[in-house]
Amino acid sequence: MNTTSPGDALARTGVVPGMSVGARGVARASTVLALAGSAFIWLALLGPLAVLVSRVSAHSIRTSLGPAGALDPLYVSLEGSAVALAVVVLLGTPLAYLLARGRLPLPRLVELGILLPLMLPPLVVGLLLVFLIGPEGTLGNLLAHLHLTGTNTFFALVVAEFYEAAPFYVLGANAAFASVDPRLEQDAMLLGDRAFTAFRRVTLPLAAPGLAMGLATAWARAMGAFGAVIIVAYYPRGLPLQIFISMQEFGLSGALPFALLLVAAALPLPVLAYLWSARARRRMATVPSA
């Protein structure tokens, strides 16, 4: 049964009962302009994806991805991004929680340190990583004792992806934890839960939608990392680098099958995370408060 009142229907268009005729006209016009602008932005953002799908033929996919070893860059990107994301979650979740609860000294300085990799161009990040973890870098000798090499290795690829993805997860997780009322944790501890149990049973489920979005964004960023990767980890070759090399060797059309492969590998997790997060938030919104 539809219980929407005429006033509610007018409110959705920006019109409020009692408004003058001129004000109603302005409200309707602003609503139309907002909808038109939203539709234009939506179509503009999806335009490149539509072009990609329309320009890739089945023949070009078989030609580019059919030979033996053609899918190796996909496996490299998936493995590197999975390892980088595991490290991001392991180190970034406690950092984001403590930052959201104000338990870190100099929190603004900590936030600045998280934001710096976003402010620096990825090529600059890659260049600085060479001087930090490369064979002649500041930490190069220490890594050598651990049998690790900071350039052109799988380890270097994971480090580069970590630097490009970590800020997105930490900032998203920080916002997710900050949205949970700390009094709920305190109430759980007053009822007998230990601090970690209260975090696991109260804070983590409530912050889960935001954490999922931060995780998905970090995954997409790690899968698509290129600027830092091309400098510090030219080998092993991941998908973004394979797209660049294919474009140089075969032109723009030769890179499209690998671009489609990268989209197919990187996009499902963010889409699923968004759908689950939106559904979880709607479910939480319908739970009556005590």
C-alpha positions, 0 to 999 in steps of 0.5 A: 500500500502506498502511503506517500502523501502529496507533501512528500511527493512535492518535497522530493522535487524541492517544493515545500507546501506554502512556497510562493509560485516563484519559489516553486518554479525556482525549486523545480528548475534547480531539481531539473538542473541537478538531475540533468547534471547528475545524468551527464556526470554519470554518462561521462564517467561510464563513457570510457568503459562503454568505449572499452567494451565496444572497441574490443573484439573477440578476435583481438581477445583471443589473439592477445590473451590466447598465447601461452604466458599471456595471462601471467601479468594477471596472476602477478597483479592478483598475487601482488595486490592480495599480499599488499592488501593483506599488509594494508589491513593488518597494519592499517586497521589498528592505526585507523582505529586508534586515530579515530578514537584519538589515542595517538600522540600528534594525530594531525602529524599522523594524518599528514603522514598518511596523506603524503603518498596521496599528495606526491605524484606516483612517479615521485613515490617510485623514485623515492622508493628506489633510494629507500629500498633499492640495492644502494638505498637507505634500507637496501643493505638491511633488506639484502641481509633478509635476502630481499631486493627492493627493485625489480622483484615481487617484493618491490612490486608489493611495496609499490602497491602498498604505498599507492593503496594504503592511504585509501584504506586507512582514511576509509577505515578511519571514517568508518570507525569514527562513525561508531559511537564510542559509548557503545563500546563502553556500554559493552565493557560495562556489561562484562566484555573485554576491550577486544571483545567489545571491538569485535562484537560491537565496533567492527560490525557497525564499521564493516560497511565503511571498512568494506568500501575502504578495502575495495578502493585500496584493492582497485588502487593496488591493481591499477598501480602504475606510476610507482611500479614502473620505476621500482618494479618493472619486473615482474610485469603486472597488468598495468605495465603490460598495458603500457608495453602493449601500447608501445608495441602494438598501438592503442588497439593492442592494449585494449584486451589487457585493459579489459582484463584489468577492469574485469579483475579489479572492478568486481570487488568494489562493485560488490563491496558497494552493493553490500555496504549500501544494503548493510547501511539501509538495514542498520537504518531500519533498526529502531534505536533503544 
